[in-house]
């Protein structure tokens, strides 16, 4: 494996498709739907672990006490659509780690780092100080263990995509991490090599 994995230009459209369930709509609308979904899992007596990738989705979860209580990891880069954004509530986290990750790629070391973070079970803020966090969804999903009666949920923001074969609206994607999803993610990672 090279130092970094990059998305090939001819495969880029495949990476814009949501990995899980897309809750389309405004921030206010989507966060209400996400709360309902998580509440359904709580009522079914699942242990809930939430992993967030992206600054806006992190802000929205930290602003809601119910959602905040399930957070295990937030991965942010301090930007949204190239504008700077500040995440408050750093005191909520037990560990804050700074990391560099290339724009449009995945740094090889992120696989080990994310495995260590997920295994620690500490509430962690992973700040990408150089580059971007978008594709770190892939190694994150691969490093989440599958456990009985546990819902490990990865959330990330979905920007509107209008130049793909199929238009994708803006919203929040919820990835319910299961073996099937991990197999699909492995195929994406192989495409990047």
ChimeraX commands (.cxc) that place a marker at each C-alpha (Angstrom):
marker #1 position 0.00,0.00,0.00 radius 0.5
marker #1 position 1.33,3.45,-0.89 radius 0.5
marker #1 position 1.75,6.19,1.70 radius 0.5
marker #1 position -1.74,7.53,0.93 radius 0.5
marker #1 position -4.80,6.18,-0.85 radius 0.5
marker #1 position -6.38,8.45,-3.46 radius 0.5
marker #1 position -9.68,8.31,-5.30 radius 0.5
marker #1 position -9.10,7.83,-9.01 radius 0.5
marker #1 position -10.75,10.53,-11.09 radius 0.5
marker #1 position -12.76,7.99,-13.14 radius 0.5
marker #1 position -14.12,6.42,-9.90 radius 0.5
marker #1 position -14.96,9.69,-8.08 radius 0.5
marker #1 position -18.72,9.50,-8.81 radius 0.5
marker #1 position -18.97,6.17,-6.95 radius 0.5
marker #1 position -17.66,7.79,-3.77 radius 0.5
marker #1 position -20.40,10.46,-3.76 radius 0.5
marker #1 position -23.18,7.90,-3.22 radius 0.5
marker #1 position -24.43,7.67,0.39 radius 0.5
marker #1 position -23.06,4.62,2.27 radius 0.5
marker #1 position -26.21,4.32,4.35 radius 0.5
marker #1 position -29.63,5.88,4.86 radius 0.5
marker #1 position -29.85,9.48,3.66 radius 0.5
marker #1 position -32.02,11.83,5.69 radius 0.5
marker #1 position -32.58,14.60,3.12 radius 0.5
marker #1 position -33.50,18.13,4.10 radius 0.5
marker #1 position -32.34,21.12,6.09 radius 0.5
marker #1 position -30.14,20.78,9.18 radius 0.5
marker #1 position -33.15,21.32,11.42 radius 0.5
marker #1 position -35.27,18.72,9.58 radius 0.5
marker #1 position -32.58,16.06,9.36 radius 0.5
marker #1 position -31.48,16.24,12.99 radius 0.5
marker #1 position -35.09,15.65,14.09 radius 0.5
marker #1 position -35.23,12.53,11.87 radius 0.5
marker #1 position -31.89,11.32,13.24 radius 0.5
marker #1 position -33.17,11.73,16.82 radius 0.5
marker #1 position -36.23,9.64,15.95 radius 0.5
marker #1 position -34.07,6.89,14.41 radius 0.5
marker #1 position -31.74,6.72,17.41 radius 0.5
marker #1 position -34.69,6.75,19.80 radius 0.5
marker #1 position -36.11,3.71,17.98 radius 0.5
marker #1 position -32.85,1.84,18.66 radius 0.5
marker #1 position -32.87,2.96,22.31 radius 0.5
marker #1 position -36.45,1.70,22.72 radius 0.5
marker #1 position -35.33,-1.65,21.27 radius 0.5
marker #1 position -32.69,-1.83,24.07 radius 0.5
marker #1 position -29.63,-1.47,21.85 radius 0.5
marker #1 position -26.38,-0.02,23.16 radius 0.5
marker #1 position -25.77,3.00,20.91 radius 0.5
marker #1 position -22.34,4.21,19.82 radius 0.5
marker #1 position -22.19,7.22,17.53 radius 0.5
marker #1 position -19.26,8.19,15.33 radius 0.5
marker #1 position -19.39,11.51,13.47 radius 0.5
marker #1 position -17.44,12.66,10.42 radius 0.5
marker #1 position -17.77,16.34,9.56 radius 0.5
marker #1 position -18.02,19.68,11.30 radius 0.5
marker #1 position -21.71,20.47,10.71 radius 0.5
marker #1 position -22.97,17.06,11.82 radius 0.5
marker #1 position -20.68,17.30,14.87 radius 0.5
marker #1 position -22.07,20.75,15.74 radius 0.5
marker #1 position -25.64,19.50,15.41 radius 0.5
marker #1 position -25.07,16.44,17.64 radius 0.5
marker #1 position -23.20,18.42,20.30 radius 0.5
marker #1 position -26.10,20.89,20.45 radius 0.5
marker #1 position -28.61,18.17,21.44 radius 0.5
marker #1 position -28.11,16.53,24.86 radius 0.5
marker #1 position -29.92,13.34,23.78 radius 0.5
marker #1 position -27.66,12.86,20.74 radius 0.5
marker #1 position -24.52,14.08,22.52 radius 0.5
marker #1 position -24.84,11.29,25.10 radius 0.5
marker #1 position -24.09,8.61,22.46 radius 0.5
marker #1 position -21.01,10.23,20.86 radius 0.5
marker #1 position -17.78,8.20,20.88 radius 0.5
marker #1 position -15.81,9.97,18.13 radius 0.5
marker #1 position -16.01,13.18,16.12 radius 0.5
marker #1 position -13.72,13.72,13.14 radius 0.5
marker #1 position -13.53,17.36,12.02 radius 0.5
marker #1 position -11.30,19.57,9.91 radius 0.5
marker #1 position -12.51,23.00,11.04 radius 0.5
marker #1 position -14.02,23.73,7.63 radius 0.5
marker #1 position -17.31,23.31,5.86 radius 0.5
marker #1 position -17.38,23.78,2.10 radius 0.5
marker #1 position -14.00,25.55,2.44 radius 0.5
marker #1 position -15.29,28.03,5.08 radius 0.5
marker #1 position -13.79,27.91,8.57 radius 0.5
marker #1 position -15.98,26.65,11.40 radius 0.5
marker #1 position -15.35,26.45,15.16 radius 0.5
marker #1 position -16.48,23.46,17.22 radius 0.5
marker #1 position -17.32,24.37,20.80 radius 0.5
marker #1 position -17.53,21.83,23.66 radius 0.5
marker #1 position -13.95,20.53,23.43 radius 0.5
marker #1 position -14.17,19.92,27.20 radius 0.5
marker #1 position -16.77,17.20,26.43 radius 0.5
marker #1 position -14.04,14.98,24.96 radius 0.5
marker #1 position -11.73,12.72,26.97 radius 0.5
marker #1 position -9.08,12.79,24.25 radius 0.5
marker #1 position -8.24,15.29,21.50 radius 0.5
marker #1 position -5.91,14.13,18.74 radius 0.5
marker #1 position -4.50,16.17,15.85 radius 0.5
marker #1 position -3.81,14.40,12.56 radius 0.5
marker #1 position -3.02,15.27,8.95 radius 0.5
marker #1 position -4.94,13.61,6.13 radius 0.5
marker #1 position -4.65,14.47,2.42 radius 0.5
marker #1 position -7.49,16.19,0.60 radius 0.5
marker #1 position -9.35,13.63,-1.53 radius 0.5
marker #1 position -7.49,10.74,0.07 radius 0.5
marker #1 position -6.77,8.57,3.08 radius 0.5
marker #1 position -3.45,8.57,4.91 radius 0.5
marker #1 position -2.25,5.01,5.49 radius 0.5
marker #1 position -1.74,5.61,9.23 radius 0.5
marker #1 position -5.41,6.50,9.68 radius 0.5
marker #1 position -6.38,2.80,9.70 radius 0.5
marker #1 position -4.25,2.12,12.79 radius 0.5
marker #1 position -5.15,5.43,14.44 radius 0.5
marker #1 position -8.90,4.85,14.03 radius 0.5
marker #1 position -8.58,1.28,15.28 radius 0.5
marker #1 position -6.82,2.58,18.41 radius 0.5
marker #1 position -9.43,5.30,18.98 radius 0.5
marker #1 position -12.40,2.97,18.52 radius 0.5
marker #1 position -10.79,0.33,20.77 radius 0.5
marker #1 position -10.13,2.87,23.53 radius 0.5
marker #1 position -13.85,3.66,23.85 radius 0.5
marker #1 position -12.93,7.18,25.03 radius 0.5
marker #1 position -14.95,10.15,23.75 radius 0.5
marker #1 position -12.46,11.44,21.21 radius 0.5
marker #1 position -12.18,14.50,18.99 radius 0.5
marker #1 position -9.95,13.86,15.98 radius 0.5
marker #1 position -8.95,17.20,14.46 radius 0.5
marker #1 position -7.60,17.14,10.93 radius 0.5
marker #1 position -5.10,20.00,10.97 radius 0.5
marker #1 position -4.05,19.69,7.33 radius 0.5
marker #1 position -6.20,18.29,4.52 radius 0.5
marker #1 position -9.74,17.01,5.03 radius 0.5
marker #1 position -11.73,14.39,6.90 radius 0.5
marker #1 position -14.32,13.32,4.30 radius 0.5
marker #1 position -12.90,9.96,3.24 radius 0.5
marker #1 position -11.97,8.91,6.79 radius 0.5
marker #1 position -15.51,7.49,6.92 radius 0.5
marker #1 position -14.07,4.45,5.09 radius 0.5
marker #1 position -11.31,3.36,7.52 radius 0.5
marker #1 position -13.61,4.29,10.42 radius 0.5
marker #1 position -16.36,1.90,9.25 radius 0.5
marker #1 position -13.78,-0.86,8.73 radius 0.5
marker #1 position -12.45,-0.46,12.28 radius 0.5
marker #1 position -15.75,-0.56,14.15 radius 0.5
marker #1 position -16.27,-3.98,15.76 radius 0.5
marker #1 position -19.60,-5.73,15.22 radius 0.5
marker #1 position -21.20,-6.52,18.57 radius 0.5
marker #1 position -24.49,-8.10,19.52 radius 0.5
marker #1 position -27.17,-5.71,20.83 radius 0.5
marker #1 position -24.99,-2.74,19.85 radius 0.5
marker #1 position -25.81,-0.23,17.14 radius 0.5
marker #1 position -22.64,1.42,15.92 radius 0.5
marker #1 position -23.80,4.35,13.83 radius 0.5
marker #1 position -21.61,6.55,11.65 radius 0.5
marker #1 position -23.09,9.88,10.60 radius 0.5
marker #1 position -21.74,12.31,8.03 radius 0.5
marker #1 position -23.06,15.26,6.08 radius 0.5
marker #1 position -24.13,14.69,2.48 radius 0.5
marker #1 position -23.60,17.72,0.25 radius 0.5
marker #1 position -26.01,18.09,-2.67 radius 0.5
marker #1 position -24.67,16.31,-5.77 radius 0.5
marker #1 position -26.06,17.53,-9.07 radius 0.5
marker #1 position -23.38,16.41,-11.51 radius 0.5
marker #1 position -23.73,12.66,-10.88 radius 0.5
marker #1 position -25.87,10.30,-12.96 radius 0.5
marker #1 position -28.47,10.61,-10.22 radius 0.5
marker #1 position -28.99,13.84,-8.26 radius 0.5
marker #1 position -28.43,13.41,-4.52 radius 0.5
marker #1 position -30.04,15.92,-2.14 radius 0.5
marker #1 position -28.33,17.51,0.85 radius 0.5
marker #1 position -28.74,15.87,4.24 radius 0.5
marker #1 position -27.23,13.54,6.84 radius 0.5
marker #1 position -26.21,9.95,6.10 radius 0.5
marker #1 position -26.59,7.31,8.81 radius 0.5
marker #1 position -24.44,4.22,8.34 radius 0.5
marker #1 position -25.61,1.33,10.53 radius 0.5
marker #1 position -22.31,-0.57,10.60 radius 0.5
marker #1 position -22.88,-4.21,9.67 radius 0.5
marker #1 position -20.82,-6.86,7.90 radius 0.5
marker #1 position -22.52,-6.02,4.56 radius 0.5
marker #1 position -21.52,-2.35,4.88 radius 0.5
marker #1 position -17.95,-3.26,5.85 radius 0.5
marker #1 position -17.66,-5.49,2.76 radius 0.5
marker #1 position -18.89,-2.64,0.55 radius 0.5
marker #1 position -16.40,-0.24,2.16 radius 0.5
marker #1 position -13.55,-2.72,1.57 radius 0.5
marker #1 position -14.43,-2.65,-2.14 radius 0.5
marker #1 position -14.17,1.16,-2.11 radius 0.5
marker #1 position -10.77,1.02,-0.42 radius 0.5
marker #1 position -9.53,-1.51,-3.01 radius 0.5
marker #1 position -10.65,0.89,-5.78 radius 0.5
marker #1 position -8.38,3.54,-4.27 radius 0.5
marker #1 position -5.18,1.51,-4.36 radius 0.5
marker link #1:1,2 radius 0.2
marker link #1:2,3 radius 0.2
marker link #1:3,4 radius 0.2
marker link #1:4,5 radius 0.2
marker link #1:5,6 radius 0.2
marker link #1:6,7 radius 0.2
marker link #1:7,8 radius 0.2
marker link #1:8,9 radius 0.2
marker link #1:9,10 radius 0.2
marker link #1:10,11 radius 0.2
marker link #1:11,12 radius 0.2
marker link #1:12,13 radius 0.2
marker link #1:13,14 radius 0.2
marker link #1:14,15 radius 0.2
marker link #1:15,16 radius 0.2
marker link #1:16,17 radius 0.2
marker link #1:17,18 radius 0.2
marker link #1:18,19 radius 0.2
marker link #1:19,20 radius 0.2
marker link #1:20,21 radius 0.2
marker link #1:21,22 radius 0.2
marker link #1:22,23 radius 0.2
marker link #1:23,24 radius 0.2
marker link #1:24,25 radius 0.2
marker link #1:25,26 radius 0.2
marker link #1:26,27 radius 0.2
marker link #1:27,28 radius 0.2
marker link #1:28,29 radius 0.2
marker link #1:29,30 radius 0.2
marker link #1:30,31 radius 0.2
marker link #1:31,32 radius 0.2
marker link #1:32,33 radius 0.2
marker link #1:33,34 radius 0.2
marker link #1:34,35 radius 0.2
marker link #1:35,36 radius 0.2
marker link #1:36,37 radius 0.2
marker link #1:37,38 radius 0.2
marker link #1:38,39 radius 0.2
marker link #1:39,40 radius 0.2
marker link #1:40,41 radius 0.2
marker link #1:41,42 radius 0.2
marker link #1:42,43 radius 0.2
marker link #1:43,44 radius 0.2
marker link #1:44,45 radius 0.2
marker link #1:45,46 radius 0.2
marker link #1:46,47 radius 0.2
marker link #1:47,48 radius 0.2
marker link #1:48,49 radius 0.2
marker link #1:49,50 radius 0.2
marker link #1:50,51 radius 0.2
marker link #1:51,52 radius 0.2
marker link #1:52,53 radius 0.2
marker link #1:53,54 radius 0.2
marker link #1:54,55 radius 0.2
marker link #1:55,56 radius 0.2
marker link #1:56,57 radius 0.2
marker link #1:57,58 radius 0.2
marker link #1:58,59 radius 0.2
marker link #1:59,60 radius 0.2
marker link #1:60,61 radius 0.2
marker link #1:61,62 radius 0.2
marker link #1:62,63 radius 0.2
marker link #1:63,64 radius 0.2
marker link #1:64,65 radius 0.2
marker link #1:65,66 radius 0.2
marker link #1:66,67 radius 0.2
marker link #1:67,68 radius 0.2
marker link #1:68,69 radius 0.2
marker link #1:69,70 radius 0.2
marker link #1:70,71 radius 0.2
marker link #1:71,72 radius 0.2
marker link #1:72,73 radius 0.2
marker link #1:73,74 radius 0.2
marker link #1:74,75 radius 0.2
marker link #1:75,76 radius 0.2
marker link #1:76,77 radius 0.2
marker link #1:77,78 radius 0.2
marker link #1:78,79 radius 0.2
marker link #1:79,80 radius 0.2
marker link #1:80,81 radius 0.2
marker link #1:81,82 radius 0.2
marker link #1:82,83 radius 0.2
marker link #1:83,84 radius 0.2
marker link #1:84,85 radius 0.2
marker link #1:85,86 radius 0.2
marker link #1:86,87 radius 0.2
marker link #1:87,88 radius 0.2
marker link #1:88,89 radius 0.2
marker link #1:89,90 radius 0.2
marker link #1:90,91 radius 0.2
marker link #1:91,92 radius 0.2
marker link #1:92,93 radius 0.2
marker link #1:93,94 radius 0.2
marker link #1:94,95 radius 0.2
marker link #1:95,96 radius 0.2
marker link #1:96,97 radius 0.2
marker link #1:97,98 radius 0.2
marker link #1:98,99 radius 0.2
marker link #1:99,100 radius 0.2
marker link #1:100,101 radius 0.2
marker link #1:101,102 radius 0.2
marker link #1:102,103 radius 0.2
marker link #1:103,104 radius 0.2
marker link #1:104,105 radius 0.2
marker link #1:105,106 radius 0.2
marker link #1:106,107 radius 0.2
marker link #1:107,108 radius 0.2
marker link #1:108,109 radius 0.2
marker link #1:109,110 radius 0.2
marker link #1:110,111 radius 0.2
marker link #1:111,112 radius 0.2
marker link #1:112,113 radius 0.2
marker link #1:113,114 radius 0.2
marker link #1:114,115 radius 0.2
marker link #1:115,116 radius 0.2
marker link #1:116,117 radius 0.2
marker link #1:117,118 radius 0.2
marker link #1:118,119 radius 0.2
marker link #1:119,120 radius 0.2
marker link #1:120,121 radius 0.2
marker link #1:121,122 radius 0.2
marker link #1:122,123 radius 0.2
marker link #1:123,124 radius 0.2
marker link #1:124,125 radius 0.2
marker link #1:125,126 radius 0.2
marker link #1:126,127 radius 0.2
marker link #1:127,128 radius 0.2
marker link #1:128,129 radius 0.2
marker link #1:129,130 radius 0.2
marker link #1:130,131 radius 0.2
marker link #1:131,132 radius 0.2
marker link #1:132,133 radius 0.2
marker link #1:133,134 radius 0.2
marker link #1:134,135 radius 0.2
marker link #1:135,136 radius 0.2
marker link #1:136,137 radius 0.2
marker link #1:137,138 radius 0.2
marker link #1:138,139 radius 0.2
marker link #1:139,140 radius 0.2
marker link #1:140,141 radius 0.2
marker link #1:141,142 radius 0.2
marker link #1:142,143 radius 0.2
marker link #1:143,144 radius 0.2
marker link #1:144,145 radius 0.2
marker link #1:145,146 radius 0.2
marker link #1:146,147 radius 0.2
marker link #1:147,148 radius 0.2
marker link #1:148,149 radius 0.2
marker link #1:149,150 radius 0.2
marker link #1:150,151 radius 0.2
marker link #1:151,152 radius 0.2
marker link #1:152,153 radius 0.2
marker link #1:153,154 radius 0.2
marker link #1:154,155 radius 0.2
marker link #1:155,156 radius 0.2
marker link #1:156,157 radius 0.2
marker link #1:157,158 radius 0.2
marker link #1:158,159 radius 0.2
marker link #1:159,160 radius 0.2
marker link #1:160,161 radius 0.2
marker link #1:161,162 radius 0.2
marker link #1:162,163 radius 0.2
marker link #1:163,164 radius 0.2
marker link #1:164,165 radius 0.2
marker link #1:165,166 radius 0.2
marker link #1:166,167 radius 0.2
marker link #1:167,168 radius 0.2
marker link #1:168,169 radius 0.2
marker link #1:169,170 radius 0.2
marker link #1:170,171 radius 0.2
marker link #1:171,172 radius 0.2
marker link #1:172,173 radius 0.2
marker link #1:173,174 radius 0.2
marker link #1:174,175 radius 0.2
marker link #1:175,176 radius 0.2
marker link #1:176,177 radius 0.2
marker link #1:177,178 radius 0.2
marker link #1:178,179 radius 0.2
marker link #1:179,180 radius 0.2
marker link #1:180,181 radius 0.2
marker link #1:181,182 radius 0.2
marker link #1:182,183 radius 0.2
marker link #1:183,184 radius 0.2
marker link #1:184,185 radius 0.2
marker link #1:185,186 radius 0.2
marker link #1:186,187 radius 0.2
marker link #1:187,188 radius 0.2
marker link #1:188,189 radius 0.2
marker link #1:189,190 radius 0.2
marker link #1:190,191 radius 0.2
marker link #1:191,192 radius 0.2
marker link #1:192,193 radius 0.2
view
